[in-house]
Amino acid sequence: RISLQALCTVGVLLAIFFGIRAVAHRASRSEPAGRRGSISSTMNATPATPADQRIQAAQAAIENAPQQPQGFLLLCSAYMQKARETGDFSFNSRAEAALNRVLEIDAANYDALKLRAKLLLTYHQFSDALEVAKRAQALRPQDHDVYGALTDANVELGNYEEAVKAAQQMVNLRPDTS
């Protein structure tokens, strides 16, 4: 036999569960279709995170200068940060779209090349990431930032000696905690 207290507890838990689902369903249906799931609609429900603020700033930069790559580079970086913050890796596809726009504007953009290597790492395309990072390194061997992608790709591919060399070069170029 089930006690009255156990039955009441189950009833309360079910009411809470269905209440939460109803509120979530109502909230998603009340948004305009074009805004559902967008950053701005998510931000209305919760305080803006640093990545959300960076996304907004990048979108403003793009509105002010739509033919300049800088806003799209900022947007790509911000979306990648948002993916790390939330664990929602669909933001990486948005980052990729912004990166593709940069390359349409300036096919030889060095910063786009570095971001491409980092994005390929998030997709676990380590061989491709290593190739892109090496291209970036050849263009600017004194840029400490590219050595992080080289290190990560080499570790994932089991090239540990190369990973250690890349990490050491990064530290040599920028011997601080950042």
C-alpha positions in Angstrom: 0.0 0.0 0.0 1.1 3.6 -0.8 0.9 6.0 2.1 -1.1 9.2 1.8 2.1 11.2 2.4 4.0 9.5 -0.5 1.0 10.0 -2.8 0.9 13.8 -1.9 4.6 14.1 -2.4 4.4 12.5 -5.9 1.4 14.8 -6.7 3.3 17.9 -5.7 6.4 16.9 -7.7 4.3 16.2 -10.8 2.5 19.6 -10.4 5.9 21.4 -10.1 7.2 19.5 -13.2 4.2 20.3 -15.4 4.0 23.8 -14.1 7.6 24.5 -15.2 7.0 22.9 -18.6 3.9 25.0 -19.1 5.7 28.2 -18.3 8.6 27.3 -20.6 6.3 26.4 -23.4 4.3 29.6 -23.0 7.4 31.7 -23.0 8.8 30.1 -26.1 5.4 30.5 -27.9 5.1 34.2 -26.9 8.3 35.2 -28.7 8.1 36.2 -32.4 9.3 33.3 -34.6 12.3 35.2 -35.9 13.6 35.9 -32.4 13.0 32.5 -30.8 16.4 31.2 -29.6 18.3 34.3 -30.5 20.8 35.9 -28.3 18.6 39.0 -27.7 15.6 36.9 -26.7 17.8 34.8 -24.3 19.2 37.9 -22.8 15.8 39.2 -21.9 15.3 36.3 -19.6 18.7 36.4 -17.9 21.4 39.1 -17.3 23.8 39.6 -20.2 27.0 37.6 -19.8 30.3 39.0 -21.0 30.0 37.0 -24.2 26.5 38.4 -24.8 27.9 41.9 -24.4 30.7 41.1 -26.8 28.1 39.8 -29.3 26.1 43.0 -29.0 29.2 45.1 -29.5 30.3 43.1 -32.5 26.8 43.4 -34.1 27.0 47.2 -33.6 30.4 47.3 -35.2 29.0 45.3 -38.1 26.1 47.7 -38.5 28.5 50.7 -38.5 31.0 49.1 -41.0 29.4 46.1 -42.8 32.3 45.9 -45.3 35.0 45.8 -42.7 36.2 42.4 -41.3 36.8 43.6 -37.7 33.2 43.4 -36.6 32.9 39.9 -38.0 36.1 38.8 -36.3 34.8 40.1 -33.0 31.5 38.3 -33.6 33.2 35.1 -34.4 35.3 35.3 -31.2 32.3 36.2 -29.1 30.2 33.3 -30.4 33.0 30.9 -29.7 33.1 32.3 -26.1 29.4 31.9 -25.8 29.7 28.3 -26.9 32.3 27.7 -24.1 30.1 29.5 -21.6 26.9 27.7 -22.3 28.0 24.3 -23.7 25.7 25.1 -26.6 28.0 24.4 -29.6 25.5 25.7 -32.1 27.1 29.0 -31.4 30.2 27.6 -33.1 28.3 27.4 -36.4 27.4 31.0 -36.0 31.0 31.8 -35.4 31.9 29.9 -38.6 29.3 32.0 -40.5 30.9 35.2 -39.2 34.4 33.9 -40.1 33.2 33.0 -43.6 32.0 36.6 -44.0 35.5 37.9 -43.0 37.1 35.7 -45.6 34.6 37.0 -48.2 35.7 40.5 -47.4 39.4 39.7 -47.0 40.6 36.2 -48.1 44.1 36.8 -46.7 43.0 38.0 -43.2 45.6 36.7 -40.7 43.2 37.0 -37.7 40.6 34.9 -39.5 43.2 32.2 -40.1 44.0 32.1 -36.4 40.3 31.9 -35.5 39.8 29.2 -38.1 42.5 27.1 -36.4 40.8 27.5 -33.0 37.3 26.8 -34.5 38.6 23.6 -36.2 39.9 22.5 -32.7 36.4 22.9 -31.3 35.1 20.6 -34.1 37.9 18.1 -33.2 39.4 18.4 -36.7 42.9 18.3 -35.3 44.8 17.6 -38.5 43.1 20.5 -40.3 43.6 22.8 -37.3 47.3 21.9 -37.2 47.6 22.7 -40.9 45.8 26.1 -40.6 47.8 27.0 -37.5 51.1 26.2 -39.3 50.0 28.5 -42.1 49.4 31.3 -39.6 52.7 30.6 -37.9 54.5 30.9 -41.2 52.9 34.3 -41.7 53.7 35.7 -38.2 56.1 33.5 -36.3 56.4 36.1 -33.5 52.6 35.9 -32.6 52.4 34.0 -29.4 48.7 33.3 -29.8 49.1 30.9 -32.7 51.3 28.6 -30.7 48.3 27.7 -28.4 46.5 26.2 -31.4 49.7 24.4 -32.5 50.1 23.0 -29.0 46.5 21.8 -28.7 46.4 20.2 -32.2 49.7 18.5 -31.6 48.6 17.1 -28.2 45.4 15.7 -29.7 47.3 14.1 -32.6 49.9 12.6 -30.2 52.7 14.7 -31.4 53.9 15.4 -27.8 57.4 16.6 -28.7 56.0 19.2 -31.1 53.4 20.2 -28.6 56.1 20.9 -26.0 58.1 22.9 -28.5 55.1 25.0 -29.5 54.1 25.6 -25.8 57.7 26.6 -25.0 57.8 29.0 -27.9 54.5 30.6 -26.7 56.0 31.1 -23.3 59.2 32.4 -24.8 57.3 35.0 -26.8 55.0 36.0 -23.9 56.4 35.0 -20.6 53.5 36.0 -18.4 50.4 34.4 -17.0 48.1 35.5 -19.7 
